[in-house]
Amino acid sequence: MKIPVKKTNIMHWILFSMLALIMTGCAGNMKNMGLEENSKPTVLIPPAIATPMSATAMPLNNYDYEEKEYFIQGKASRYRIKDKMKDAQFIDSGYPYTTRILVRKPNNPAKFNGTVIIEWLNVSLDQDVDFVFGATRELVVREGYAWIGISAQRHGVEAMKKWNPKRYDALNVAVSNIDPVDGSEIDPADPQIMAVGADVLAWDIFSQIGQMASSSAPEIMGNLKVKKVIAAAESQSTLKVSTYYNSIQPLHHVYDGFLFYDRSGLLRTDIDAKTIAIGTEIFTALMGYPSQEDTDHQRWWEVNGASHFSLDEVENYVDPFMKRDGAFRDAHGKALNLSEITAKNGPCTPATIYSRVPNGDIMKAALKSLNRWISGGKAPKNAPRFIVDAQNKYVRDVNGQVLGGIRTAAQDAPIATNAGIGQGPWFCGPSGNHVDFTKQEFCKRYGNHDNFVSRVKAVVNANVHDGFLLPEEAQKTINEAESLNFSCIN
């Protein structure tokens, strides 16, 4: 029996199907608003007045690398993020901005390994600081990475304009922070992470510059051919970039991997971009909850005895360029570095701030593991976690040391007692501290120099085997142990 079909029903079906296709297309376009709608940003050369703020203190010429500063001018969209564990909502677009980036890359394209690290610069110190580059700098130049530092936040941009208005007066990333729907603040201040708020355009700026790098834009990458881009951040910036990971990355899929230095916020597990989050003792304590379980695309490494930033990266990297720039001065006009600022606002107890546990060595292993992972190689190792009790407080041994985490030679074959969390006001807590052993303490602990070196070798070899330390840093640690001069009289 043939069932009659009314023409009106057929027309309704056709119209419904067309409407569904149109709505699907609109949804897709809305999802990509902010990148597709706006034209490609313009790259400008800064005025030749003085030098870039926060330029690297590393002698890049020695490694056949160069550093250049560029101004990036474009138009960005605004997004509302009501739930940091869900996709952001597009608000509107077309807001002009001008910011700056620092680009460090090998001069010889043959040395480039194809991966660009794009760091959301930290602004907690009222100056852009490249903590991730500082921690991984030897690996970057050794293995041919390129690096881009982005001044994504107003706080950093305003600091540059104050420091050198003639060079940086053209920079502007400010826009209305009011949501047109309900009048609320789009990006409210967050004292917990020292964020002043109103960084409304930062999300799109980070996407656009990441996309420029990913497409090998010659204006910033020269003749380098980019294969992968890794987003990176430290501390306050990790919480911004973890929000980016949860809410913006699903919209645009700009980044292949994420490297978080000192934890991140909670991360969604339904996003396929691979991540490694490194945690120190202070940040895990401040977050108030343990790190997440590893997944097939997320790793969490926690480092025993590690302070928020370690002695090496501050003493040998951050302090020199902060002193050079002189953005912070005492009452007599003397330029201050981070260590001097911390001491001035102290006193810290003990006064020898920063742990000797080498955060940077673990960061280098994490970066190399992440790069291999996003390129189709094996996944990084799972790491032991800090041990916490039912109240998420650290469980400690009889000497007050936290149990668990990655244990380096600095903790298990130490030359000092290390504290990841310090005592005193202001930055004393995150700075941690160390107290070097006396000769007598060395002898009591090890008996003789050979025993000390043997212990160091055992620890670093285990770290290399587990994937938490690279052979180059292992050998450097052994060399330092062998060159330490002490003798014991039986």
C-alpha positions as CSV (number, residue, x, y, z in Angstrom):
1,M,0.0,0.0,0.0
2,K,1.4,3.4,-1.0
3,I,1.3,5.9,1.8
4,P,0.5,9.4,0.5
5,V,3.0,12.1,1.6
6,K,1.9,15.7,1.7
7,K,4.1,18.2,-0.2
8,T,3.9,20.5,2.8
9,N,5.6,17.8,5.0
10,I,8.4,17.4,2.5
11,M,8.9,21.2,2.4
12,H,9.0,21.3,6.2
13,W,11.6,18.6,6.2
14,I,13.8,20.4,3.6
15,L,13.5,23.7,5.5
16,F,14.3,22.0,8.8
17,S,17.4,20.3,7.3
18,M,18.6,23.6,5.8
19,L,18.1,25.4,9.1
20,A,20.1,22.7,10.9
21,L,22.9,23.1,8.4
22,I,22.9,26.8,8.8
23,M,22.9,26.7,12.6
24,T,25.7,24.1,12.5
25,G,27.7,26.5,10.3
26,C,27.0,29.4,12.6
27,A,28.0,27.5,15.6
28,G,31.3,26.6,14.0
29,N,31.9,30.2,13.0
30,M,31.1,31.4,16.5
31,K,33.5,28.8,17.9
32,N,36.3,30.3,15.8
33,M,35.5,33.9,16.4
34,G,38.5,36.0,17.4
35,L,40.9,34.2,15.0
36,E,39.1,33.8,11.7
37,E,37.2,37.1,11.9
38,N,40.1,39.3,12.5
39,S,42.9,40.1,10.0
40,K,46.4,38.8,10.6
41,P,48.2,41.0,13.2
42,T,50.8,43.4,11.9
43,V,54.4,43.2,13.1
44,L,56.1,46.5,13.9
45,I,59.7,47.4,14.8
46,P,60.0,49.2,18.2
47,P,61.5,52.6,18.3
48,A,65.3,52.5,18.5
49,I,65.3,54.1,21.9
50,A,67.4,52.2,24.6
51,T,67.0,48.4,24.9
52,P,64.1,46.0,25.5
53,M,62.8,45.6,29.0
54,S,63.4,42.0,30.3
55,A,65.8,41.2,27.5
56,T,67.6,38.0,28.3
57,A,70.7,38.0,30.5
58,M,72.0,34.9,28.6
59,P,74.8,35.6,26.1
60,L,72.8,34.2,23.1
61,N,75.6,35.1,20.7
62,N,77.7,32.4,22.3
63,Y,75.2,29.8,21.1
64,D,74.5,31.3,17.6
65,Y,71.1,32.6,18.8
66,E,69.5,36.0,18.4
67,E,66.9,37.9,20.4
68,K,64.6,40.5,18.8
69,E,61.7,42.5,20.1
70,Y,58.6,43.2,18.0
71,F,55.4,45.1,18.5
72,I,52.3,43.2,17.5
73,Q,49.3,45.2,16.4
74,G,46.0,43.7,15.7
75,K,42.3,43.3,16.7
76,A,41.1,40.9,19.3
77,S,37.8,39.5,20.6
78,R,36.4,39.5,24.1
79,Y,35.3,36.3,25.8
80,R,33.4,35.6,29.0
81,I,34.6,32.8,31.2
82,K,31.9,32.1,33.8
83,D,33.1,28.5,34.4
84,K,36.9,27.9,34.1
85,M,36.2,24.2,33.3
86,K,34.1,25.0,30.3
87,D,34.5,26.6,26.8
88,A,34.6,30.4,26.8
89,Q,31.6,32.3,25.4
90,F,32.3,34.8,22.6
91,I,31.1,38.3,23.4
92,D,32.2,40.6,20.6
93,S,35.3,41.5,18.5
94,G,37.3,44.2,16.7
95,Y,39.2,45.7,19.6
96,P,42.5,47.1,18.6
97,Y,45.6,46.3,20.6
98,T,49.4,46.7,20.4
99,T,51.6,44.6,22.5
100,R,55.2,43.4,22.4
101,I,56.9,40.0,22.0
102,L,60.5,38.9,22.5
103,V,61.7,36.3,20.0
104,R,64.8,34.1,20.6
105,K,65.8,31.7,17.9
106,P,68.8,30.0,16.3
107,N,70.5,32.0,13.5
108,N,71.0,28.8,11.5
109,P,67.7,27.2,10.3
110,A,69.5,23.8,10.3
111,K,69.8,24.0,14.1
112,F,66.1,24.6,14.6
113,N,64.3,21.6,15.9
114,G,60.9,22.7,14.7
115,T,59.3,23.6,18.1
116,V,58.5,27.0,19.4
117,I,58.0,27.6,23.1
118,I,55.5,30.4,23.6
119,E,55.7,31.8,27.2
120,W,52.9,33.9,28.8
121,L,55.3,36.2,30.7
122,N,54.8,36.4,34.4
123,V,53.9,39.9,35.8
124,S,53.8,39.2,39.6
125,L,57.0,41.2,40.1
126,D,55.6,44.2,38.3
127,Q,58.0,43.4,35.4
128,D,57.7,40.8,32.6
129,V,59.8,37.8,33.8
130,D,60.5,34.7,31.6
131,F,60.8,32.1,34.4
132,V,60.2,29.2,32.0
133,F,63.0,30.3,29.7
134,G,65.3,31.0,32.7
135,A,64.7,27.4,34.0
136,T,65.2,25.7,30.6
137,R,67.6,28.0,28.9
138,E,70.5,25.5,28.5
139,L,68.2,22.9,26.8
140,V,66.6,25.6,24.6
141,V,69.9,26.5,23.0
142,R,71.4,23.0,23.1
143,E,68.6,21.4,21.2
144,G,67.5,24.2,18.8
145,Y,64.2,25.4,20.2
146,A,62.8,28.8,19.3
147,W,61.1,30.8,22.1
148,I,58.6,33.7,22.1
149,G,57.7,35.7,25.2
150,I,54.3,37.4,25.1
151,S,53.4,40.5,27.1
152,A,49.8,39.4,27.4
153,Q,48.7,41.3,30.5
154,R,48.0,45.0,31.2
155,H,50.2,44.9,34.3
156,G,53.3,44.0,32.3
157,V,52.5,46.4,29.5
158,E,52.0,49.3,31.9
159,A,55.2,48.5,33.6
160,M,57.1,48.8,30.3
161,K,55.4,52.1,29.5
162,K,56.4,53.5,32.9
163,W,60.0,52.1,32.6
164,N,60.6,53.6,29.1
165,P,57.7,55.7,27.8
166,K,59.5,56.8,24.7
167,R,60.0,53.2,23.6
168,Y,56.8,51.7,24.8
169,D,54.2,54.5,24.7
170,A,52.4,52.9,21.7
171,L,51.6,49.7,23.6
172,N,48.0,49.3,24.7
173,V,46.0,46.1,25.6
174,A,43.2,47.8,27.6
175,V,39.5,47.5,26.7
176,S,36.2,47.7,28.6
177,N,36.0,45.1,31.3
178,I,32.2,45.3,31.5
179,D,30.1,42.5,30.1
180,P,27.3,44.0,28.0
181,V,24.9,41.3,29.0
182,D,24.8,41.7,32.8
183,G,27.2,44.5,33.6
184,S,29.6,42.2,35.5
185,E,33.3,42.3,35.2
186,I,34.5,40.1,32.4
187,D,38.0,39.5,34.0
188,P,37.8,40.4,37.7
189,A,40.9,40.9,39.8
190,D,42.1,37.8,41.6
191,P,44.3,38.5,44.7
192,Q,45.1,34.8,45.1
193,I,47.2,34.8,42.0
194,M,48.3,38.5,42.1
195,A,46.2,39.3,39.0
196,V,44.9,42.9,38.7
197,G,42.2,41.8,36.3
198,A,40.8,43.4,33.1
199,D,43.1,41.3,30.9
200,V,40.1,40.9,28.6
201,L,42.1,40.7,25.3
202,A,44.9,38.5,26.7
203,W,43.2,35.2,25.6
204,D,42.9,36.3,22.0
205,I,46.4,37.9,21.9
206,F,47.8,34.6,23.1
207,S,45.9,32.7,20.4
208,Q,46.8,35.0,17.6
209,I,50.5,35.1,18.3
210,G,50.5,31.4,18.8
211,Q,48.9,31.0,15.4
212,M,51.4,33.3,13.8
213,A,54.2,31.2,15.1
214,S,52.5,27.9,14.1
215,S,52.1,29.2,10.6
216,S,55.9,30.1,10.4
217,A,55.0,33.8,9.9
218,P,58.3,35.1,8.4
219,E,57.9,38.5,10.1
220,I,58.7,36.9,13.4
221,M,60.1,33.5,12.6
222,G,62.4,34.4,9.7
223,N,63.0,31.4,7.5
224,L,62.4,28.9,10.3
225,K,59.7,26.2,9.5
226,V,57.6,25.5,12.6
227,K,56.2,22.1,13.3
228,K,55.0,22.4,16.9
229,V,54.1,25.1,19.4
230,I,54.2,24.6,23.1
231,A,52.4,27.1,25.5
232,A,54.4,27.7,28.7
233,A,53.9,29.7,31.9
234,E,55.1,29.9,35.5
235,S,53.1,30.6,38.8
236,Q,50.5,33.4,38.3
237,S,50.8,32.9,34.6
238,T,50.2,29.1,34.9
239,L,46.8,29.8,36.3
240,K,46.0,32.2,33.4
241,V,47.2,29.6,30.9
242,S,45.4,26.7,32.6
243,T,42.3,28.8,32.2
244,Y,43.3,29.3,28.5
245,Y,43.7,25.5,28.2
246,N,40.3,24.8,29.6
247,S,38.3,27.6,27.9
248,I,40.1,28.9,24.8
249,Q,42.2,26.0,23.5
250,P,39.0,24.0,22.7
251,L,37.8,26.9,20.5
252,H,40.9,27.4,18.4
253,H,43.3,24.4,19.0
254,V,46.4,26.6,18.6
255,Y,48.8,24.8,20.8
256,D,50.1,21.3,20.6
257,G,51.3,21.0,24.2
258,F,51.3,22.9,27.5
259,L,54.2,23.2,30.0
260,F,53.2,24.5,33.4
261,Y,55.9,25.6,35.8
262,D,54.6,25.3,39.4
263,R,51.3,23.6,38.9
264,S,48.3,24.9,37.2
265,G,44.7,25.2,38.1
266,L,42.4,22.1,37.7
267,L,42.5,20.9,34.1
268,R,39.8,19.5,32.0
269,T,40.5,15.9,30.9
270,D,38.4,16.1,27.6
271,I,40.9,18.3,25.8
272,D,43.5,16.3,23.8
273,A,46.4,18.8,24.0
274,K,49.2,17.2,26.0
275,T,50.4,18.8,29.3
276,I,53.1,18.4,31.9
277,A,52.7,20.4,35.1
278,I,55.7,20.8,37.5
279,G,54.8,21.4,41.1
280,T,56.9,22.8,44.0
281,E,56.1,22.6,47.6
282,I,54.7,26.1,48.1
283,F,52.3,26.1,45.2
284,T,50.8,22.7,46.0
285,A,50.3,24.0,49.6
286,L,48.7,27.2,48.4
287,M,46.3,25.5,46.0
288,G,44.9,23.5,49.0
289,Y,44.4,20.3,47.0
290,P,46.7,17.6,45.5
291,S,47.6,17.5,41.9
292,Q,45.2,15.6,39.6
293,E,45.6,12.0,38.5
294,D,47.6,11.4,35.3
295,T,45.7,10.7,32.2
296,D,46.7,9.5,28.7
297,H,47.6,13.2,27.8
298,Q,48.4,14.8,31.2
299,R,51.3,14.4,33.6
300,W,51.9,16.0,37.0
301,W,55.5,16.1,38.4
302,E,56.1,17.3,41.9
303,V,59.7,18.0,43.1
304,N,60.7,17.3,46.7
305,G,62.3,20.2,48.5
306,A,61.8,22.6,45.6
307,S,61.0,26.3,46.2
308,H,58.9,28.4,43.9
309,F,61.9,29.3,42.0
310,S,65.3,27.8,42.6
311,L,68.7,29.3,43.5
312,D,70.1,28.7,40.0
313,E,67.5,30.4,37.9
314,V,67.2,33.5,40.2
315,E,70.9,33.9,41.0
316,N,72.2,33.2,37.5
317,Y,69.3,34.4,35.4
318,V,66.6,36.6,36.9
319,D,68.7,38.7,39.3
320,P,71.1,39.9,36.6
321,F,68.5,41.3,34.2
322,M,66.4,42.8,36.9
323,K,69.5,44.6,38.3
324,R,70.4,45.7,34.8
325,D,67.0,47.1,34.0
326,G,66.7,48.9,37.3
327,A,63.0,49.0,37.4
328,F,63.1,48.6,41.2
329,R,65.3,50.9,43.3
330,D,65.9,51.6,47.0
331,A,65.6,55.0,48.7
332,H,69.0,56.0,47.4
333,G,68.3,55.1,43.8
334,K,70.3,51.8,43.8
335,A,68.9,49.2,41.4
336,L,67.5,46.1,43.1
337,N,67.3,42.5,41.9
338,L,64.7,40.0,43.1
339,S,66.9,38.6,45.9
340,E,67.6,42.1,47.2
341,I,63.9,43.1,47.0
342,T,63.0,39.9,49.0
343,A,65.7,40.6,51.6
344,K,64.6,44.3,51.8
345,N,61.0,43.2,52.6
346,G,62.2,40.5,54.9
347,P,63.9,39.4,57.0
348,C,63.6,35.8,55.9
349,T,64.7,33.1,58.3
350,P,67.3,31.8,57.4
351,A,68.6,34.6,55.2
352,T,70.0,32.3,52.5
353,I,66.9,32.2,50.4
354,Y,66.0,29.8,47.6
355,S,66.3,26.0,47.7
356,R,69.3,24.4,46.0
357,V,66.9,21.8,44.5
358,P,67.3,22.4,40.7
359,N,63.9,23.1,39.4
360,G,65.4,23.9,36.0
361,D,66.9,20.4,35.6
362,I,63.5,18.8,36.1
363,M,61.9,21.4,33.8
364,K,64.4,20.6,31.0
365,A,63.5,16.9,31.2
366,A,59.8,17.8,31.2
367,L,60.2,20.0,28.1
368,K,62.1,17.4,26.2
369,S,59.6,14.7,27.2
370,L,56.7,16.9,26.2
371,N,58.2,17.8,22.8
372,R,58.8,14.1,22.1
373,W,55.3,13.3,23.2
374,I,53.5,15.8,21.0
375,S,55.7,14.6,18.1
376,G,54.3,11.1,18.4
377,G,56.9,9.7,20.7
378,K,56.5,7.8,24.0
379,A,54.7,9.4,26.9
380,P,56.6,10.9,29.8
381,K,57.0,8.8,33.0
382,N,54.5,9.0,35.8
383,A,56.0,10.6,38.8
384,P,55.6,9.9,42.5
385,R,53.4,12.5,44.2
386,F,53.8,14.5,47.5
387,I,52.1,12.6,50.3
388,V,49.3,14.4,52.0
389,D,46.9,13.5,54.8
390,A,43.1,13.6,54.9
391,Q,43.2,17.4,55.3
392,N,45.5,17.8,52.2
393,K,48.4,18.7,54.5
394,Y,51.9,17.4,53.8
395,V,53.1,14.3,55.6
396,R,56.7,14.9,56.8
397,D,59.5,12.8,58.1
398,V,61.3,13.2,61.4
399,N,63.5,15.9,59.9
400,G,60.5,17.9,58.7
401,Q,61.0,17.0,55.0
402,V,57.9,16.4,52.9
403,L,57.5,12.8,51.8
404,G,57.1,11.8,48.2
405,G,57.7,13.6,44.9
406,I,60.7,13.5,42.6
407,R,63.8,13.3,44.7
408,T,67.0,14.8,43.3
409,A,70.6,14.6,44.4
410,A,70.1,18.0,46.0
411,Q,67.7,16.2,48.5
412,D,69.1,12.7,48.7
413,A,72.8,13.5,48.4
414,P,72.7,17.1,49.6
415,I,75.2,19.7,50.2
416,A,72.7,21.7,52.2
417,T,69.4,21.4,54.0
418,N,66.7,22.7,51.7
419,A,63.3,24.1,52.5
420,G,60.7,24.5,49.7
421,I,58.7,26.8,51.9
422,G,60.5,29.6,53.8
423,Q,59.7,31.6,56.9
424,G,59.1,35.4,57.0
425,P,57.0,38.1,55.2
426,W,56.3,38.7,51.6
427,F,58.2,36.4,49.2
428,C,60.1,34.5,52.0
429,G,57.5,31.7,51.8
430,P,57.7,30.9,48.1
431,S,61.4,31.6,48.0
432,G,62.2,28.8,50.4
433,N,65.8,28.6,51.7
434,H,69.0,26.5,52.0
435,V,71.7,26.2,54.7
436,D,74.9,24.8,53.4
437,F,76.7,22.1,55.3
438,T,79.8,22.8,57.2
439,K,82.9,20.6,56.6
440,Q,82.1,18.8,59.8
441,E,78.5,18.1,58.7
442,F,79.8,16.7,55.3
443,C,82.1,14.4,57.0
444,K,79.5,13.2,59.5
445,R,77.0,12.5,56.7
446,Y,79.3,10.9,54.1
447,G,82.5,9.9,55.8
448,N,84.6,11.0,52.8
449,H,84.4,12.7,49.5
450,D,84.3,9.4,47.5
451,N,81.2,8.3,49.4
452,F,79.6,11.6,48.6
453,V,80.3,11.3,44.9
454,S,79.1,7.7,44.8
455,R,75.8,8.8,46.4
456,V,75.3,11.6,43.9
457,K,75.9,9.2,41.0
458,A,73.4,6.8,42.3
459,V,70.7,9.4,42.7
460,V,71.2,11.1,39.3
461,N,71.5,7.7,37.5
462,A,68.1,6.8,39.0
463,N,66.6,10.1,37.9
464,V,67.9,9.6,34.4
465,H,66.5,6.1,34.3
466,D,63.1,7.4,35.4
467,G,63.1,10.2,32.8
468,F,63.2,13.1,35.3
469,L,66.7,14.2,34.5
470,L,68.6,14.4,31.2
471,P,72.1,12.9,30.8
472,E,73.7,16.4,30.3
473,E,72.3,17.7,33.6
474,A,73.2,14.4,35.3
475,Q,76.8,14.8,34.2
476,K,76.9,18.4,35.3
477,T,75.7,17.4,38.8
478,I,78.3,14.7,39.0
479,N,81.1,17.1,37.9
480,E,80.0,19.6,40.5
481,A,80.1,16.9,43.2
482,E,83.6,15.8,42.1
483,S,84.9,19.3,42.2
484,L,83.6,20.0,45.7
485,N,86.6,20.2,47.9
486,F,86.4,18.7,51.3
487,S,88.4,16.0,53.2
488,C,87.8,14.1,56.4
489,I,90.3,13.0,58.9
490,N,89.4,9.7,60.5
